[in-house]
Amino acid sequence: MRPELPTIMNGLAATLREKVAPALEGDYAGGSVGMISIMIDMAAGSIDSAVDIRLREIESMRAIFAEAASHISDASLSSDLVTAGTGQPPADYKISTLNEIHDDLSRLLIRLHTWLDEQTDETSGQMVQRILAYLLQSAAERMPAMPDFSEGVAEES
C-alpha cells in the first residue's frame, strides 16, 4: 500500500477530531483542535485535485484566448492572446509551476476582459459572457468540500 498525502492528512485530522479534541479541557482548546482538523480535511481534498484543476483552468483560458485573438483590434493584446493560446506544456507539474503559468494567464484574462468591456459589439459581449462562465466554473471547482463526519459514526436507531 502506498499512502497518499490526502489519506495521511485525513487520518491526522480524524485523530485530532476524535481523540485529541475530546481529551482537551475547556471549550476553546477542544474547539480549536476540532477546527484545525476540519481545515486539514479540506486541505487534503484540495491537494488531491489541485493539479487537475490548474490544468483544466489553464486549458480553458488558452481556449478563450485562441478564440478571442482574431476578434481583437489591439495588435499588442491580440499578439499576446495568440502566444498564450498556443502555449507550451509546463516544464513540470509542480503546483508552484502551474500556479505561475495560471497567474500569468489570469493577468492576460483581466487585460482581455477590460478591453472587451470597452467594446460595444455583440461578439465582445459574447466573449465577456464566456469569460464570466469560466470564472464561475473555476470558483465552483475550487470551492472546498466539507469533510464527511459521518464516517465511523454508528447509525442511531
Buried (B, 14 or more C-beta within 10 A) or exposed (E): EEEEEBEEBBEBBBEBBBEBBEEBEEEEEBEBBBEBBBEBBBBBBBBBBBEEBBBBBBEBBBEBBBBBBEBBEEEEBBEBBBEBBEBEEBEEEEEEEBEEBBEBBBEBBEBBBEBBEEBEEEEBEEBBEBBEEBBEEBEEEEEEEEBEEEEEEEEEE
